[in-house]
Amino acid sequence: MSSFAERAHLELRDTQLRRNIRRATTTIRARTARVTGELPDWEALRDAGQAIKAAALHDLDTHLLTLEERVTAAGGTVHWARDAEEAREIIVGIARRNAARRVIKIKSMTTDEIDLNPAMQSAGIDPVETDLADMIVQLAHDTPSHILVPAIHRNRAEIRSLFEQEFGQGALSDAPTELTAAARRHLRERFLHTDVAVSGANFAIAETGSVCVVESEGNGRMCLTLPRVLISLMGIEKVLPRLQDLEVFLQLLPRASTGERMNPYTSLWTGTRAAAHGDGPQEFHLVLLDNGRTRIMADQAARETLHCIRCSRCLNVCPVYERTGGHAYDSMYQGPIGAILTPQLRGFDAAGSLPFASTLCGACYEVCPVKIDIPRILVHLRAGAVDARRAAHALDAEALAMQAVLWMFGGQARLRLAQRLGRLAQRLVARDGVVSRMPGPLSGWTDARDFPALPAESFRDWWKQRA
């Protein structure tokens, strides 16, 4: 199982990927800074968002039960999934009962978390991603590299070549309008002839039983209104107590994510609609997913991880993400928020290196629209990762080295002896006061940094001579 550092080392070799990501994040960063700076009450909005999310989590059990009651009263069905396996079984089961051979999808991040697409394909059901970036990733048999723009690592020339190969519509240019038109032609038939849709959710309102999706392309509106059956998968932390709470988040989310003053498409639906009463699902299922979220809530020091509204602004300001890209995180959640969320969902055995994928510069905290203190949680999780590693490998090389250092600093005589031996040994590797290459396994330290050579005379020796 590779670590973040090992994956990042490979990604850093891809100069085209680094150019693509740097160009995209620089553009998004400038746009979001401009539109958030327009609001004189932006900081007050951040405070309000933070307070609403904290209050919602404090009484989460009550809000979830209210949500279930309201959704059921409106004609929907609520399912509770403890983990990814249960969620997959529920969604695939609903699709099978409706004899679905194909489903169309929107807002797929949580479905990626539970590996829904492979489960559907194993059941003989074709999952079709309709968001443009998600569709690019799916057609290329790739994985997402950004929370908001999953195909941020690909440029227009790569997308054009992919569309020409997959769509069979003839030669295309690099123009965005022509590429999106080709995607629209490809998806049109699927929208019109698919009876089952699967969506994620940005928010759910306990007070009304409504579910909300915000998006920029209109494909979400098609998925939510045309199919007869709609299945929405939602992490339990997405619930808000009141409809009025959306007033805050519908200002925070578009400005922080895409640099827009408002979302082009904001869709809310409540329950089902009869066929004679216009667009909307005639059968609605809401799947509430835990999958480790209650475990995160139990950790007081990391609970605010669940405040995240998936705006991705922390990715766009992160110096580590800008250089390594999203694939180095090996998760559907990348960047600073992925570095704290993924280890808590998967455990330190699977993702224990991610809390160290940060410089702790604090840029993510400065821009987060709900003020998640990501650097503080990273430090907390680093301690947890070290404790987990110690418990699993009590006598590994690092533990032995720390024990040796502890012994050395435990007595004056031992420290002086170690200094004398060090001065003798460094004659083989020190040049101009610097050890640039340590021997053997110690080279892991000097591969990334220089090590100052020990001075010819210690402070103690110097002081003794003066005395």
N, C-alpha and C positions, 0 to 999 in steps of 0.2 A: 504494500500500500504506500504510494508515494506521498510526500509531504508537499505543502505549498511551496517551499523553497525549491524543491526539485522540479515541480511543474513550472514555476516561474522562470527557472533557469532556461528551460526549453523555449518558453514563450518569448523571452527577451531576444532570442536569436532571429525572430521573425520581424524584420524591419518594416515590411509592408503593414503588418498588423499594428505595430506601434504608431506608424503614420496615420492609419485609419482612425485609431482610437484617440490619438492626440488631437486630430482635426475635429472630430465629432464632440469630444468633451469640452474643448476650448470654445466651440460655437455655442453649445448648450449652456455652459457656465456663464458666458457673457450675457446671453439672453435672459436667463433666470435672475442674474444680478440686476439687470436693468428693470425688469418688471416688478421684482420684489421691492426695489428701491423707490418705485413710484408711490407706494402706499405709506402714508405717514403713520399708520397704526399697525404696520407689519409685525413689530415686536409684541404688540398687544394681542394680535391674532395668534402668534406662536404660543404665548402664555395661555390663551384660551384653549387652543388645541391640546396642549399638554395637560391642562386641568380636566378637560372633558374625557380624554383617554384614561387618565388616572382614575377618575370617578367611575367610568364604565367598567374598568377592570376590578375595582374594589367591590362592586356589587354584580359581578359578571353572572353568577348563578341565577340571580333574580331576573336580569335582563334576558338571558337565554330562554328561560322558561316563559317569560312574557312574549318573546319573539315566537316561540313555538305555538303558543296559544293563538296569537294574531294570524300567523301564517295558516294554521289549520282552519281558523274561522273564515278565512278568505278563500278556502277551497284547495289550499296546497297541502303537501305532506312533508313532514320534517323527519329526517333520519339523523341518528347520532353515530358517529364513527370514532372509535377510540384510537385507531391507528390507520396507516396507509392501506393495509390489507383489507380492513373492513370497508373503508371508503371505496376501494376498487370493486369489491364484491357488490356493494350497493348500486354503484353507477352502472356497472356492466349488467347487473341483473335487471335494472329498469330498462336498459336499451334492448336486452334480449326479449323481455316481455312485450315490448312494442315492435318486435320483429325488425329491428333496425339493422341494416347492412352498412350504414354510414351515419356518422354524426358530424355536425359542424360545431366548431369551438371558438370561444372568445375569452380573453383574460385567462390565459392558461397556466400562469405561474404555479398556482396551488395544485393543478392537475399534474404538473411536472414534478412537484414535491412527492406525490404519491405514485409516480410512474404509471399514469393512467393509459397513455397511448400504447405501450407494449401490451398491457392487459387487454385492451380492446382489440388489438390486432390478433392476439392469441385466440380471442373469442370470435374471430371472423368479421369484426366490425372495423370499418375504415374511418379513423379519426382525421378530420380535415381542419387544419388551422386556418382561420380566416383573417387574423391580424396580419398585415403585410410582412412585418419583421418575423413573426412566428412562422409564417408560411415559407419564407426564405430559408429559415433554419431547418424546417421539416423537409423541404425539397432537397436540401443539400446533405441530408442525413447528418446534421451538425447538432451542436448543443448551444443553448443561449449563452451570451457573454455579457449581458447587461439586463438589469431588472426592467427597465422601461423600453429600451431599444435592443432586443435580443440579437439582432444582426449587425450591431454597431461595428463589428470587426471586419465587415465586408464592404467594399467600395462599389460604385455603380457599374464599373466594368465587370466585376465578378458576378453581380446580380444579373446583368444583361446576359452574360454567357449561360448562367443557370436557367434563366427563363427561356432562352432560345432552345436549350436542350430539353426542358421539361414540358413546355407548352405546345410545341409544334406549330407556332403561329408565324413562322418565318423570321427573317432578320429583324432585329430591334436596335434602336440607338441607346445611348446612355442617358437620354433625357428622362428626368423623373416622371414627367407627365406620360410619356410613352410606356415606361415600365409599369406605372400604376394602372394604366389602361389595359395592358396585357394581363395583369393580375386580376383586374375586374372582370375581364372576359372569361378568364379561367374559373373564377368563383361563381359567376352568375348562375350557371346551371345547378351548381351544388346548393346555393341558397334556395332556389325555387323548388327543388325536388328532394329535400331532406326533411324528414318528419321529427327528428330528435336533435336537440342542441344541448351542449354542455357549456356552462359559463362559470367563470369565477365571480368574485364580488369585491367591490371596493369598500362598501359599507352595507350594513343591514340596520333597520330601524326597529327597535323593540316595540315602541309605542304603536306603530301602524302595521307591523309585519311586512314592511316594504324592503326590497333589495335594490341596491344602487350600483350601476356600472358607469364609469366615465371613460370616454375614449375619443379618438380624434379622426377616425376614418369612416364611420358609419356602418362598418361591418358588424359591430356589436348590436346596433339597432336591428339589423336584418336577422341576426341570430336569436334575438330576444322576442321578436314579434312574428316571424314567419313560421317556424316549426310548431307542430301540434304539441310536442312534449318538450319541456325545458327542465334541465337538471342543473342546479347551481351548487357548486362546491365552495364552501367558505370556512376559513379558519375561525374558531370561536372568538378570537380577539377582535374581529371586525365589527361587532355589534355596537351600536350607539343607542343611548337611552331614548332620545327624542328626535323627532323630525327637525326641530329647530337647530339641532347640533350640526346639521349639514351646512347651515349658513357659514360656519367657520371653515369647515373642511373643503367646501367647494370654492373657497377663496385661496386656501393654502395650497391645495394639491396641484392645480394647473400652473400656478406661478412657480412653484418649487420644482415641478417635474419637467415640463416642456417649455416654460417661459411664456405661456399663454395667459391672458387675463381671465379667460373662462374656458371650460372645455367645450369643443364644438358639439359633442353629443353627450348629454347626461340623461341616462335612462333609469327610471324607477318603475318597478312593477310590484303589484300586491296580489298574490294569489293567482287565480285563473280567470279566463274569460270564455264565455260561451261562443261557439263558432259564429253565431248570428250577430254578435256584438263587436265585430271588428278584429283587428290584429291583437295578438297576445296568446300565450300558451293556454291550451285547454286542459293540460295536465302539468302541474308544477311540483317539483321535488327540490327541497332545500337540504343539503347534506352538511351538517355541522361537524367540522373536523377538529379533533384534539391533536393527536400525533405528537405529543410532547409538550404542548402548550401549557397544560396545567402544571407540568413539572417546572417550566420556566416561571410560572406565577408563584410557585412555592419558594423561589429564590429571591428574597427581598432585594438583594444587591443587583439582580439582573432583570427584575420584572419589567422594567420600562422598555426592554427590548420589544415587547408586544405593543408598544405605542405606535410602532412604525406604520406609516400609511403607504409605503412602497412608492415614494416619489422619485427615488434614485438620486437625489441631489448630493448625497454623501459620496456616491461613486464619482460624480463629475468633478469633485474638488480633491479627490484623494490622489496623492502623488504615487502611491503604490499601484493602485488600479490603473492609472494612466499609463504606466510603463509595462505592466504585466498583462493587462486585459483580464477578461472575466473567466476564461477557461482555466486559469491557474487555481481558481477557488474550487473547482470540481463540484459545483453546486448550482442550483437554479437561483440561489441568492448570492450575489457577488458583492465585492467592495466591502467597505467598513461594516455595513449592516449584515452582510453575509458572514463576516468574520466573527460576529457575536451570535447571530441566529443559528447558523448551521451547526456549530459544536453543541449547542443546547438541544437541537432537534435530533442530531445523529449520535451524539456522545463523543467523548474525547478520543476513544479508540479510533473512530473513523475520521474525525476532523479536528484533532487536538492541535494541529499546527496552525490553524487559521487565526487564533487570537494573536499570533506573533506576526501576522501579515500587515503590519502597521508601523508607522514611525511615531505614533502617538502625538502627532503634530496638533491635533484638535480641530482641524478644518471641518471635519464632519459634524462635530458638535456645534460649531459656529453657524452652520447653514441649515441644520435640521429643522424643518418647520414645526415639529412637536418637541424640540429640545431634548432629544435622547442623548444622554451623556455617554456616547460610545467609547471614548478613551477610558473612562473610569471602569466600564464593564469589561473592556479588553484586559485591563490589568487584573481585574477580579478573575476572569476566565483563564488568564495565564497561570495564576496561582493554582487554579483547579486542574489545569492540564499537567502542571509539574507534579502535583500530588498524585494524580492518576498514573503518571509514568513511574513515579517512585513505587507506588503500590504494586504495579505490574512487574517492574524490573528493579528489585531492591539492590542488586549488586551490578548495575550497569556501569559503563565506563565513566559517565558523568558523576554518578554517585560516589564512585571510588575516588575520583579526582577531588571532589569537594571534601571528602573525608581526609584526604592527604593534606589539602590546604588547611583544614581545621586543625590538624595535628601540628602543622608547621607553625601556624600563628599562635599556637597554644603555649609557647614558651620562648623566652628571649634567646636562649642558647640554640634552640632548633632553628629559629628564624635567622640568626647570624650564620649558622652552618649552611642553611639553604642559600643564603645570599652569596657566600663564598663559592659554593659549588656552581651556582648559576653564573657567576662571573667567569669561571673557568670554562664552562660548557658553551657560553655564548661566543667565545672566540672563534668557534667554527662557523657561526651563522650570522653574527652581527657585522654590519658595515655602516660606517659613518653614524654611529649611535642608534641604528635602527635594525631590528630583526625583521627582514622582509619575508623570510621563508623558514617556518619551523619544520623540524623533521617529523616523519611518520604521521600518526593520527593528529598531532598538534597542528598540522598544516591547514586543517579546517578553519582555524582561527585566522591565520595569516593569509589565506586565500582572498579574504575580503578586506583586510586591514593590516597596517604595519604595527609592529610591537616595539615600543621603546626599549632599547637595551638598558640593562642595569648599569648604574653609574659606577665608575671605578672606585668610588669611596662612598660609603653609606653615611647618612646623617649622624648616626651614633659615633662612627669612627672620627668624623670631622669634629664633632663636639668634644670628644675625649681629648683630641690633640689640642684644642683651644683651651680646655680646662687645665 
